[in-house]
Amino acid sequence: MVFVLFGFYSSLYAQEPAAHKKVDGYRGIWFELNQKYEYGDKYSGALGTYTAKHTPLAIYSKEVNKTFFVYGGTKSAKQRYLLCMIGEFDHGTKKVSKPTIVHDKNGVDDPHDNPSLLLDDKGYIWVFVSGRGKQRPGYKYKSTKPYDISSFEQITEEEMTYPQPWFTQHGFFNFFTKYEGVRQLFFESSKDGTNWTEDQLLAAIPESRGERSGHYQVSGTYQGKKVGTFFNRHPEGNVDKRTDLYYVESTDFGKSWKNTKGKKVKIPMKKKRTSARVINYAKAGKNVYMKDLAFDKYGNPVCLYIRSNGFEPGPSSVPYEWCVTKWNGKNWQTTVITTSDHNYDMGSLYIEDDRWMVAGPTEIGPQQWGVGGEIALWSSTDQGNNWSKTKVITKNSQLSHSYVRKPVNYQAPFVFFWADGDSHNFSQSHLYFGDWEGNVWQLPYEMQQENEAPLKIN
């Protein structure tokens, strides 16, 4: 449902809009939640490519041989001021252009308002800017020209958090969240990106009669033929109790939903014991932190997530297990790739035929028990049953690397990208991209020219 909302931040920080201006460098946002514990904030650090529930953040276009990518930027190294940014990497020239401000959040410093990205079949670039509940609205923007990041037109202003837009054979499909006292999952669709269906509730599973749970999700599309989503459940609406794992998919533009066995699932889902439930982690007393979704070569869904024994950072919640749960055509199977040291460590899952890969900050970094670390590459040649570490691509870093993201239709060398920053204390945050060979490039923090080559650091 599209509506006009003039929230607190819009009125408090009203100023001349800076949208669609170029910025002279790639500067990521630093953030802290300000929920302090013995081993640090519940999460803080380099969150320019945050959250896992904002997806996708990058898309490769073979038509122009460019990777377009969005991120949460900031005005300067000394400020925490969110700018919703878009940049592009030209695979022919090996250069990035100066990034463009799509939306100025007017004083908001919270990367929960970061953008997501969609590229339609005519080459228009769509940026979905997240809001935060009813207090701060979300927005949809469309580029004024195909394959061009220089200017955008605002299409909607609406209640929309954690946008996850996908372009399918039917048109535009967007998973997102609304705050109805708790985090509830919604979806909407459109043939043209301008005229959208009413917001449709997907999941609002209660803990018990009279109580409501919340949810977080990760989603994706398989060859544009179906959309699917994995999600967890927040008992009593408490995000610190997030648990369980669910999955549903649709092949008819959200008209009907099924589980992996083809059994119809009635929406909105309002029962814990629905056939969409994959694993009852509540019974095991485990927390579940969603990271990524991918489909195997048969179209079977696979989920990457971290499970742990609690929400507090530090040793009390160990082990922080990087898990892969897959549907093998008959049943669900779960394997553990490795462990790290924080619930909000985040990587991405890649499946290329029989080669499965994960890129993420699984190695302990310079700020232990904080978000991020050193980035490692992991590989499996038996459909995720066994994993081996193939490379550690960042070493001896002064700052932690976090939120490693997967572009749609990724093309080397821009196979994954992320940001760095101090996990506990305010710092600069650079942006990076890399490939499976272990090459790493840093995007220019300051730019003198309209197009410049990233700095190869590994």
The 8 nearest C-alpha neighbors of each residue, nearest first, counted from 0:
[[1, 197, 198, 2, 157, 196, 158, 195],
 [2, 0, 157, 156, 155, 3, 158, 197],
 [3, 1, 157, 156, 4, 0, 158, 155],
 [2, 4, 156, 157, 5, 1, 136, 155],
 [3, 5, 6, 2, 136, 157, 156, 135],
 [4, 6, 9, 3, 7, 10, 136, 135],
 [7, 5, 9, 134, 135, 8, 4, 10],
 [6, 8, 10, 9, 11, 134, 5, 135],
 [7, 9, 11, 10, 6, 12, 105, 106],
 [10, 8, 6, 7, 13, 12, 11, 5],
 [11, 9, 13, 8, 7, 12, 6, 5],
 [12, 10, 8, 9, 13, 7, 106, 105],
 [11, 13, 105, 10, 9, 8, 106, 14],
 [14, 12, 10, 9, 11, 105, 15, 8],
 [15, 13, 16, 12, 105, 17, 9, 10],
 [14, 16, 17, 13, 18, 105, 12, 103],
 [17, 15, 18, 14, 103, 105, 13, 102],
 [16, 18, 20, 103, 15, 19, 100, 102],
 [19, 17, 100, 102, 101, 20, 16, 103],
 [20, 18, 100, 150, 101, 99, 149, 17],
 [19, 21, 100, 18, 99, 17, 22, 149],
 [20, 22, 99, 98, 97, 100, 19, 23],
 [23, 21, 98, 24, 97, 99, 20, 100],
 [24, 22, 446, 445, 97, 21, 447, 25],
 [23, 25, 445, 444, 446, 22, 443, 97],
 [26, 24, 444, 443, 442, 27, 430, 98],
 [25, 27, 72, 444, 429, 73, 428, 24],
 [28, 26, 72, 47, 428, 429, 73, 71],
 [27, 29, 72, 47, 73, 71, 46, 45],
 [30, 28, 45, 44, 46, 79, 425, 27],
 [31, 29, 43, 44, 46, 28, 109, 32],
 [30, 32, 43, 33, 42, 44, 40, 29],
 [31, 33, 34, 42, 43, 40, 30, 41],
 [34, 32, 31, 35, 40, 41, 43, 42],
 [35, 33, 40, 41, 32, 36, 42, 31],
 [36, 34, 40, 39, 33, 41, 37, 38],
 [35, 37, 39, 38, 40, 34, 41, 311],
 [36, 38, 39, 35, 313, 312, 40, 311],
 [39, 37, 313, 36, 312, 368, 40, 369],
 [40, 38, 36, 35, 37, 41, 423, 312],
 [39, 41, 35, 42, 34, 36, 33, 43],
 [42, 40, 34, 312, 311, 35, 39, 32],
 [41, 43, 40, 32, 370, 31, 343, 44],
 [44, 42, 31, 30, 422, 40, 423, 32],
 [43, 45, 422, 29, 421, 420, 30, 46],
 [46, 44, 420, 29, 419, 418, 428, 47],
 [45, 47, 49, 48, 29, 28, 44, 30],
 [46, 48, 71, 27, 28, 70, 49, 45],
 [47, 49, 70, 46, 402, 417, 50, 71],
 [50, 48, 46, 47, 51, 402, 110, 53],
 [49, 51, 52, 53, 48, 111, 46, 402],
 [50, 52, 290, 53, 49, 54, 291, 289],
 [51, 53, 50, 161, 217, 54, 216, 163],
 [54, 52, 161, 50, 51, 115, 162, 163],
 [55, 53, 163, 56, 115, 52, 51, 162],
 [54, 56, 115, 116, 57, 53, 163, 406],
 [55, 57, 115, 54, 69, 116, 68, 406],
 [58, 56, 68, 406, 67, 55, 407, 69],
 [59, 57, 407, 406, 67, 66, 408, 68],
 [58, 60, 66, 408, 409, 65, 407, 67],
 [61, 59, 62, 65, 64, 63, 66, 58],
 [60, 62, 64, 63, 59, 65, 66, 408],
 [63, 61, 60, 64, 65, 122, 146, 59],
 [62, 64, 61, 65, 60, 146, 89, 66],
 [65, 63, 61, 60, 90, 62, 89, 91],
 [66, 64, 89, 88, 63, 60, 90, 59],
 [65, 67, 59, 88, 58, 87, 60, 68],
 [66, 68, 87, 58, 57, 86, 59, 65],
 [69, 67, 57, 86, 56, 85, 87, 66],
 [70, 68, 85, 56, 84, 86, 114, 57],
 [71, 69, 47, 48, 84, 72, 83, 114],
 [70, 72, 47, 83, 113, 28, 82, 27],
 [73, 71, 27, 82, 28, 26, 81, 84],
 [72, 74, 81, 80, 28, 82, 75, 26],
 [75, 73, 80, 78, 72, 76, 82, 26],
 [76, 74, 77, 78, 73, 26, 79, 80],
 [75, 77, 427, 78, 74, 26, 426, 73],
 [76, 78, 75, 79, 427, 426, 74, 425],
 [79, 77, 75, 80, 76, 74, 73, 28],
 [78, 80, 108, 73, 28, 29, 81, 77],
 [79, 81, 108, 73, 78, 106, 107, 74],
 [82, 80, 108, 73, 72, 107, 104, 71],
 [81, 83, 72, 103, 73, 84, 71, 104],
 [84, 82, 102, 71, 101, 100, 114, 113],
 [85, 83, 100, 70, 69, 101, 99, 82],
 [84, 86, 69, 99, 98, 68, 70, 100],
 [85, 87, 98, 68, 67, 69, 99, 96],
 [88, 86, 67, 66, 95, 96, 68, 89],
 [87, 89, 95, 66, 65, 94, 90, 67],
 [88, 90, 65, 91, 93, 94, 92, 95],
 [91, 89, 93, 65, 64, 92, 88, 94],
 [90, 92, 89, 93, 64, 65, 94, 88],
 [91, 93, 94, 89, 90, 452, 88, 95],
 [94, 92, 90, 89, 91, 452, 88, 95],
 [95, 93, 452, 451, 92, 89, 88, 450],
 [96, 94, 88, 450, 87, 451, 452, 89],
 [95, 97, 450, 449, 87, 98, 451, 86],
 [96, 98, 449, 23, 22, 21, 24, 450],
 [99, 97, 86, 85, 22, 21, 96, 84],
 [98, 100, 21, 85, 19, 20, 84, 101],
 [99, 101, 84, 19, 18, 20, 102, 83],
 [102, 100, 18, 19, 84, 83, 99, 85],
 [103, 101, 18, 83, 100, 104, 82, 84],
 [102, 104, 82, 105, 18, 17, 83, 100],
 [103, 105, 107, 106, 81, 82, 102, 83],
 [106, 104, 12, 103, 107, 9, 13, 8],
 [105, 107, 80, 104, 12, 108, 8, 81],
 [106, 108, 104, 109, 81, 105, 80, 8],
 [109, 107, 80, 81, 79, 106, 110, 30],
 [108, 110, 111, 107, 112, 30, 81, 113],
 [111, 109, 112, 113, 71, 46, 49, 108],
 [110, 112, 109, 113, 50, 131, 129, 49],
 [113, 111, 129, 110, 130, 109, 128, 131],
 [112, 114, 110, 71, 111, 129, 83, 128],
 [115, 113, 128, 127, 129, 83, 69, 126],
 [116, 114, 127, 56, 54, 55, 53, 126],
 [115, 117, 126, 56, 55, 125, 127, 57],
 [118, 116, 125, 124, 164, 165, 119, 126],
 [117, 119, 124, 123, 125, 122, 120, 116],
 [120, 118, 122, 121, 123, 166, 117, 124],
 [119, 121, 122, 118, 123, 166, 170, 167],
 [122, 120, 119, 123, 145, 118, 146, 124],
 [121, 123, 145, 146, 119, 120, 118, 124],
 [124, 122, 145, 119, 121, 142, 118, 146],
 [123, 125, 118, 142, 141, 117, 122, 146],
 [126, 124, 141, 117, 140, 116, 118, 142],
 [125, 127, 116, 140, 115, 139, 128, 114],
 [128, 126, 139, 115, 114, 138, 116, 129],
 [129, 127, 114, 138, 137, 113, 126, 139],
 [130, 128, 112, 137, 160, 114, 161, 113],
 [131, 129, 137, 136, 160, 135, 112, 159],
 [130, 132, 135, 160, 134, 133, 136, 112],
 [131, 133, 178, 134, 177, 135, 130, 158],
 [132, 134, 135, 158, 131, 136, 178, 6],
 [133, 135, 6, 132, 131, 7, 136, 130],
 [134, 136, 130, 131, 6, 133, 132, 137],
 [137, 135, 130, 158, 157, 156, 4, 133],
 [136, 138, 130, 129, 159, 157, 128, 158],
 [139, 137, 156, 128, 155, 127, 157, 140],
 [138, 140, 127, 155, 154, 126, 153, 128],
 [139, 141, 153, 126, 154, 125, 152, 151],
 [142, 140, 125, 151, 152, 124, 143, 126],
 [141, 143, 151, 124, 144, 123, 150, 152],
 [142, 144, 151, 150, 152, 141, 145, 147],
 [143, 145, 142, 147, 123, 146, 150, 148],
 [146, 144, 123, 122, 147, 142, 124, 121],
 [147, 145, 122, 123, 124, 144, 148, 63],
 [146, 148, 145, 144, 149, 142, 124, 150],
 [149, 147, 150, 142, 99, 146, 85, 86],
 [148, 150, 147, 99, 19, 151, 142, 21],
 [151, 149, 19, 148, 142, 143, 152, 147],
 [152, 150, 142, 143, 141, 140, 153, 19],
 [151, 153, 141, 140, 142, 154, 143, 150],
 [152, 154, 140, 155, 139, 141, 151, 138],
 [153, 155, 139, 140, 152, 193, 141, 156],
 [156, 154, 139, 138, 153, 157, 1, 140],
 [155, 157, 138, 137, 3, 2, 1, 136],
 [158, 156, 1, 2, 137, 136, 159, 138],
 [157, 159, 136, 137, 133, 132, 130, 177],
 [158, 160, 137, 130, 129, 157, 176, 177],
 [159, 161, 129, 130, 176, 131, 162, 175],
 [160, 162, 53, 175, 52, 129, 176, 163],
 [163, 161, 175, 160, 53, 174, 129, 164],
 [162, 164, 54, 174, 173, 53, 175, 161],
 [165, 163, 173, 172, 162, 117, 174, 166],
 [166, 164, 172, 171, 173, 167, 117, 163],
 [165, 167, 171, 170, 172, 119, 223, 117],
 [168, 166, 223, 170, 169, 171, 165, 224],
 [167, 169, 223, 170, 224, 166, 222, 171],
 [170, 168, 167, 252, 190, 171, 166, 223],
 [169, 171, 190, 167, 168, 166, 189, 172],
 [170, 172, 166, 189, 188, 165, 190, 192],
 [173, 171, 188, 165, 164, 187, 166, 189],
 [172, 174, 164, 187, 163, 186, 188, 165],
 [173, 175, 186, 163, 185, 162, 164, 187],
 [176, 174, 162, 161, 185, 160, 186, 163],
 [177, 175, 184, 160, 183, 185, 161, 159],
 [178, 176, 183, 182, 132, 179, 159, 160],
 [177, 179, 182, 132, 181, 180, 183, 176],
 [178, 180, 181, 177, 182, 183, 132, 133],
 [179, 181, 178, 182, 236, 211, 213, 183],
 [182, 180, 213, 179, 178, 236, 183, 212],
 [183, 181, 213, 178, 214, 177, 176, 179],
 [182, 184, 177, 203, 213, 176, 214, 181],
 [185, 183, 176, 202, 201, 200, 175, 177],
 [186, 184, 200, 201, 199, 175, 176, 174],
 [187, 185, 174, 199, 173, 198, 175, 200],
 [186, 188, 198, 173, 196, 172, 199, 197],
 [189, 187, 172, 171, 196, 195, 173, 186],
 [188, 190, 195, 171, 192, 191, 194, 170],
 [189, 191, 170, 171, 192, 169, 188, 194],
 [190, 192, 193, 189, 194, 170, 171, 195],
 [193, 191, 189, 194, 190, 171, 195, 170],
 [192, 194, 191, 195, 154, 189, 155, 190],
 [195, 193, 189, 192, 191, 196, 190, 188],
 [196, 194, 189, 188, 193, 197, 187, 192],
 [197, 195, 187, 188, 198, 189, 194, 0],
 [196, 198, 0, 199, 187, 195, 1, 188],
 [199, 197, 187, 0, 186, 185, 196, 200],
 [198, 200, 185, 186, 197, 187, 201, 196],
 [201, 199, 185, 267, 202, 184, 198, 186],
 [200, 202, 267, 185, 184, 266, 268, 199],
 [203, 201, 268, 267, 184, 204, 200, 183],
 [202, 204, 269, 183, 268, 212, 205, 213],
 [203, 205, 269, 270, 212, 202, 268, 271],
 [206, 204, 211, 212, 207, 210, 269, 203],
 [205, 207, 234, 212, 210, 211, 235, 204],
 [208, 206, 205, 210, 209, 211, 235, 271],
 [209, 207, 210, 205, 206, 211, 270, 204],
 [208, 210, 207, 211, 205, 206, 235, 212],
 [211, 209, 207, 205, 208, 206, 235, 212],
 [212, 210, 205, 235, 206, 236, 204, 213],
 [213, 211, 236, 205, 233, 234, 235, 204],
 [212, 214, 182, 233, 236, 181, 183, 232],
 [213, 215, 232, 231, 182, 233, 183, 230],
 [216, 214, 230, 231, 232, 289, 52, 213],
 [215, 217, 230, 229, 52, 228, 218, 289],
 [218, 216, 229, 228, 291, 52, 292, 230],
 [219, 217, 228, 227, 292, 229, 216, 163],
 [220, 218, 227, 226, 292, 228, 293, 221],
 [219, 221, 226, 223, 225, 222, 227, 165],
 [220, 222, 223, 225, 224, 298, 294, 226],
 [223, 221, 224, 220, 225, 167, 168, 298],
 [222, 224, 167, 168, 221, 220, 225, 166],
 [225, 223, 222, 221, 250, 168, 167, 220],
 [226, 224, 250, 221, 249, 220, 223, 227],
 [225, 227, 220, 249, 248, 219, 221, 250],
 [228, 226, 248, 218, 219, 247, 220, 249],
 [227, 229, 218, 246, 217, 247, 230, 216],
 [230, 228, 246, 245, 217, 216, 218, 244],
 [229, 231, 216, 245, 215, 244, 214, 228],
 [230, 232, 244, 243, 214, 242, 215, 245],
 [231, 233, 214, 242, 241, 213, 243, 212],
 [232, 234, 241, 213, 212, 236, 237, 238],
 [235, 233, 212, 236, 206, 237, 240, 232],
 [236, 234, 212, 237, 211, 206, 210, 233],
 [235, 237, 212, 213, 233, 234, 181, 211],
 [236, 238, 233, 239, 235, 240, 234, 241],
 [239, 237, 241, 233, 240, 236, 213, 234],
 [238, 240, 237, 310, 241, 233, 309, 286],
 [239, 241, 238, 237, 233, 234, 242, 286],
 [242, 240, 233, 238, 286, 232, 239, 287],
 [241, 243, 286, 287, 232, 281, 231, 280],
 [244, 242, 280, 279, 231, 278, 281, 232],
 [243, 245, 231, 278, 277, 230, 276, 242],
 [246, 244, 276, 277, 230, 275, 229, 231],
 [245, 247, 229, 275, 228, 276, 230, 258],
 [248, 246, 258, 257, 227, 228, 275, 256],
 [249, 247, 227, 256, 257, 226, 258, 228],
 [248, 250, 256, 226, 225, 253, 251, 255],
 [249, 251, 225, 252, 224, 226, 248, 253],
 [252, 250, 253, 254, 249, 255, 225, 169],
 [251, 253, 254, 250, 249, 169, 188, 172],
 [252, 254, 255, 249, 251, 256, 250, 188],
 [255, 253, 251, 252, 256, 249, 250, 266],
 [256, 254, 253, 249, 251, 257, 263, 264],
 [255, 257, 249, 264, 248, 263, 247, 253],
 [258, 256, 263, 264, 262, 261, 248, 247],
 [257, 259, 247, 275, 261, 260, 262, 248],
 [258, 260, 261, 257, 247, 262, 326, 248],
 [261, 259, 258, 262, 257, 329, 328, 330],
 [260, 262, 259, 257, 258, 263, 256, 264],
 [263, 261, 257, 258, 260, 264, 259, 274],
 [262, 264, 257, 256, 261, 265, 258, 255],
 [265, 263, 257, 256, 266, 262, 258, 275],
 [266, 264, 268, 267, 263, 256, 255, 257],
 [267, 265, 268, 201, 264, 202, 200, 256],
 [266, 268, 201, 202, 200, 269, 265, 203],
 [269, 267, 202, 266, 270, 204, 203, 201],
 [268, 270, 204, 203, 205, 267, 202, 271],
 [271, 269, 204, 272, 273, 268, 205, 203],
 [272, 270, 273, 204, 269, 205, 206, 276],
 [273, 271, 270, 274, 276, 275, 279, 269],
 [272, 274, 275, 270, 271, 276, 268, 264],
 [275, 273, 276, 272, 258, 264, 262, 277],
 [276, 274, 273, 246, 245, 258, 247, 277],
 [277, 275, 245, 274, 273, 278, 244, 246],
 [276, 278, 245, 244, 275, 246, 279, 331],
 [279, 277, 244, 280, 243, 276, 245, 331],
 [280, 278, 243, 281, 282, 244, 277, 276],
 [279, 281, 243, 283, 282, 285, 242, 278],
 [282, 280, 284, 283, 279, 242, 243, 285],
 [281, 283, 280, 284, 279, 285, 243, 242],
 [282, 284, 280, 281, 285, 279, 286, 243],
 [285, 283, 281, 282, 280, 286, 308, 242],
 [286, 284, 308, 280, 283, 307, 281, 242],
 [285, 287, 242, 307, 306, 241, 309, 308],
 [286, 288, 306, 242, 241, 305, 289, 285],
 [289, 287, 305, 304, 306, 290, 342, 286],
 [288, 290, 304, 287, 291, 217, 216, 305],
 [291, 289, 304, 51, 303, 345, 288, 346],
 [292, 290, 303, 347, 217, 302, 348, 289],
 [291, 293, 302, 301, 218, 217, 219, 303],
 [294, 292, 301, 300, 348, 302, 295, 349],
 [295, 293, 300, 298, 299, 301, 221, 296],
 [294, 296, 298, 299, 297, 350, 300, 293],
 [297, 295, 352, 298, 294, 299, 351, 350],
 [298, 296, 295, 299, 294, 328, 352, 300],
 [297, 299, 294, 295, 296, 221, 300, 222],
 [298, 300, 294, 295, 297, 326, 301, 327],
 [301, 299, 294, 326, 293, 325, 298, 295],
 [300, 302, 325, 293, 324, 292, 294, 326],
 [303, 301, 292, 324, 323, 291, 325, 304],
 [302, 304, 323, 291, 290, 322, 292, 348],
 [305, 303, 289, 290, 322, 288, 321, 302],
 [306, 304, 321, 288, 320, 322, 287, 319],
 [307, 305, 287, 320, 286, 319, 288, 285],
 [306, 308, 319, 286, 318, 309, 285, 316],
 [309, 307, 316, 285, 286, 317, 318, 284],
 [310, 308, 316, 307, 311, 286, 285, 315],
 [309, 311, 239, 312, 316, 342, 308, 286],
 [312, 310, 309, 41, 316, 313, 36, 315],
 [313, 311, 38, 41, 341, 368, 310, 316],
 [312, 314, 368, 38, 315, 316, 311, 340],
 [313, 315, 317, 316, 312, 368, 318, 340],
 [314, 316, 313, 317, 311, 309, 312, 308],
 [317, 315, 308, 309, 314, 307, 318, 311],
 [318, 316, 319, 314, 315, 307, 308, 313],
 [317, 319, 307, 320, 316, 338, 308, 339],
 [320, 318, 307, 317, 338, 339, 306, 340],
 [319, 321, 338, 305, 306, 318, 322, 337],
 [322, 320, 305, 337, 336, 338, 335, 304],
 [323, 321, 335, 304, 334, 303, 305, 320],
 [322, 324, 303, 334, 302, 333, 335, 325],
 [323, 325, 333, 302, 332, 301, 322, 334],
 [326, 324, 301, 332, 331, 300, 327, 302],
 [325, 327, 331, 328, 330, 299, 300, 332],
 [328, 326, 329, 330, 325, 331, 299, 332],
 [329, 327, 326, 330, 299, 259, 260, 331],
 [330, 328, 327, 326, 331, 260, 259, 332],
 [331, 329, 326, 327, 328, 332, 325, 259],
 [330, 332, 326, 325, 327, 324, 333, 277],
 [331, 333, 325, 324, 326, 330, 334, 327],
 [334, 332, 324, 323, 325, 322, 331, 335],
 [333, 335, 323, 322, 384, 336, 324, 332],
 [334, 336, 322, 321, 337, 320, 323, 333],
 [335, 337, 321, 386, 322, 334, 338, 323],
 [338, 336, 321, 335, 320, 339, 361, 322],
 [337, 339, 320, 319, 321, 361, 318, 340],
 [340, 338, 361, 319, 341, 362, 363, 320],
 [339, 341, 368, 319, 363, 338, 367, 342],
 [342, 340, 343, 344, 368, 370, 339, 369],
 [343, 341, 344, 319, 305, 288, 340, 307],
 [344, 342, 341, 370, 345, 42, 371, 288],
 [343, 345, 371, 370, 341, 342, 360, 401],
 [346, 344, 402, 343, 290, 359, 403, 401],
 [347, 345, 359, 403, 358, 402, 404, 290],
 [346, 348, 357, 358, 291, 404, 405, 403],
 [347, 349, 357, 356, 291, 293, 303, 350],
 [350, 348, 356, 355, 357, 351, 347, 293],
 [349, 351, 355, 354, 295, 352, 356, 348],
 [352, 350, 354, 353, 355, 349, 296, 295],
 [351, 353, 296, 354, 350, 295, 355, 297],
 [354, 352, 380, 351, 382, 355, 381, 350],
 [355, 353, 380, 351, 352, 350, 379, 356],
 [354, 356, 350, 379, 378, 349, 351, 383],
 [357, 355, 378, 349, 377, 348, 350, 379],
 [358, 356, 348, 377, 347, 376, 349, 359],
 [359, 357, 376, 346, 347, 375, 377, 403],
 [358, 360, 346, 374, 361, 403, 375, 345],
 [361, 359, 374, 372, 373, 371, 362, 375],
 [360, 362, 339, 359, 375, 374, 338, 373],
 [363, 361, 373, 360, 372, 364, 339, 374],
 [364, 362, 372, 373, 367, 361, 339, 340],
 [372, 363, 365, 373, 366, 399, 367, 362],
 [364, 366, 397, 367, 399, 398, 396, 372],
 [367, 365, 364, 369, 422, 368, 399, 421],
 [366, 368, 369, 364, 365, 363, 340, 372],
 [367, 369, 313, 340, 341, 312, 38, 366],
 [370, 368, 422, 367, 366, 341, 371, 423],
 [369, 371, 344, 422, 343, 341, 42, 44],
 [372, 370, 401, 400, 344, 399, 360, 369],
 [364, 371, 373, 399, 360, 363, 400, 362],
 [372, 374, 362, 360, 364, 393, 400, 363],
 [375, 373, 360, 359, 393, 392, 391, 361],
 [374, 376, 391, 390, 359, 392, 358, 360],
 [377, 375, 358, 390, 389, 357, 388, 391],
 [378, 376, 388, 357, 356, 389, 387, 358],
 [377, 379, 356, 387, 386, 355, 388, 357],
 [378, 380, 386, 355, 383, 381, 385, 354],
 [379, 381, 354, 353, 382, 355, 378, 383],
 [380, 382, 383, 379, 384, 385, 353, 354],
 [383, 381, 384, 380, 353, 379, 355, 354],
 [382, 384, 379, 385, 381, 355, 386, 380],
 [383, 385, 381, 382, 334, 386, 379, 333],
 [386, 384, 383, 379, 381, 387, 336, 334],
 [387, 385, 379, 378, 336, 377, 383, 384],
 [386, 388, 378, 377, 389, 379, 385, 336],
 [387, 389, 377, 390, 376, 378, 386, 375],
 [390, 388, 377, 376, 387, 378, 391, 375],
 [391, 389, 376, 375, 388, 392, 437, 377],
 [390, 392, 375, 374, 393, 376, 394, 389],
 [391, 393, 437, 374, 375, 390, 394, 439],
 [394, 392, 373, 374, 391, 396, 395, 375],
 [395, 393, 396, 373, 392, 391, 374, 364],
 [396, 394, 397, 393, 365, 364, 373, 398],
 [397, 395, 394, 398, 365, 393, 399, 364],
 [396, 398, 365, 395, 399, 421, 364, 420],
 [399, 397, 420, 421, 396, 419, 365, 400],
 [400, 398, 372, 371, 419, 420, 364, 421],
 [401, 399, 419, 371, 372, 418, 373, 360],
 [400, 402, 371, 418, 403, 419, 417, 360],
 [403, 401, 345, 417, 48, 346, 49, 404],
 [402, 404, 417, 346, 416, 359, 401, 345],
 [405, 403, 416, 415, 347, 402, 417, 346],
 [404, 406, 415, 347, 407, 414, 57, 403],
 [407, 405, 57, 409, 58, 408, 415, 56],
 [406, 408, 58, 409, 59, 57, 405, 55],
 [409, 407, 59, 406, 58, 410, 60, 61],
 [410, 408, 406, 414, 407, 59, 413, 411],
 [409, 411, 414, 413, 412, 408, 59, 66],
 [412, 410, 413, 414, 434, 409, 433, 435],
 [411, 413, 434, 414, 433, 410, 432, 438],
 [414, 412, 411, 432, 433, 415, 410, 434],
 [415, 413, 434, 409, 411, 412, 410, 433],
 [416, 414, 405, 404, 432, 433, 413, 403],
 [417, 415, 432, 404, 431, 403, 433, 414],
 [416, 418, 403, 431, 402, 430, 48, 401],
 [419, 417, 430, 429, 401, 400, 45, 431],
 [420, 418, 400, 428, 45, 399, 429, 398],
 [421, 419, 45, 428, 398, 399, 44, 426],
 [420, 422, 398, 44, 424, 423, 426, 399],
 [421, 423, 44, 369, 370, 43, 366, 420],
 [424, 422, 421, 43, 44, 39, 369, 425],
 [425, 423, 421, 422, 426, 44, 43, 420],
 [424, 426, 421, 29, 423, 427, 44, 30],
 [427, 425, 421, 420, 424, 428, 29, 76],
 [426, 428, 76, 420, 429, 425, 29, 27],
 [427, 429, 420, 27, 419, 45, 26, 418],
 [428, 430, 418, 419, 26, 27, 444, 427],
 [429, 431, 418, 442, 417, 441, 27, 25],
 [432, 430, 441, 416, 417, 440, 442, 418],
 [431, 433, 416, 440, 415, 413, 439, 417],
 [432, 434, 439, 438, 415, 413, 414, 412],
 [433, 435, 412, 414, 436, 438, 437, 411],
 [434, 436, 437, 433, 438, 414, 376, 411],
 [437, 435, 434, 438, 433, 390, 412, 392],
 [436, 438, 435, 392, 434, 439, 433, 390],
 [437, 439, 457, 433, 434, 436, 440, 392],
 [440, 438, 433, 457, 456, 432, 455, 437],
 [439, 441, 455, 454, 432, 431, 456, 453],
 [442, 440, 431, 454, 453, 430, 455, 443],
 [441, 443, 453, 430, 431, 25, 444, 454],
 [444, 442, 445, 24, 453, 25, 446, 441],
 [443, 445, 24, 25, 26, 442, 429, 446],
 [444, 446, 24, 443, 23, 447, 25, 26],
 [447, 445, 23, 24, 448, 443, 444, 451],
 [448, 446, 445, 23, 449, 451, 24, 450],
 [449, 447, 450, 446, 451, 97, 23, 96],
 [448, 450, 97, 96, 451, 447, 446, 23],
 [451, 449, 96, 448, 95, 94, 97, 452],
 [452, 450, 94, 95, 448, 453, 96, 449],
 [451, 453, 94, 93, 95, 454, 450, 443],
 [454, 452, 442, 441, 440, 443, 455, 94],
 [453, 455, 441, 440, 456, 442, 452, 443],
 [456, 454, 440, 457, 439, 441, 453, 438],
 [455, 457, 440, 439, 454, 441, 438, 393],
 [456, 439, 438, 455, 440, 437, 392, 393]]
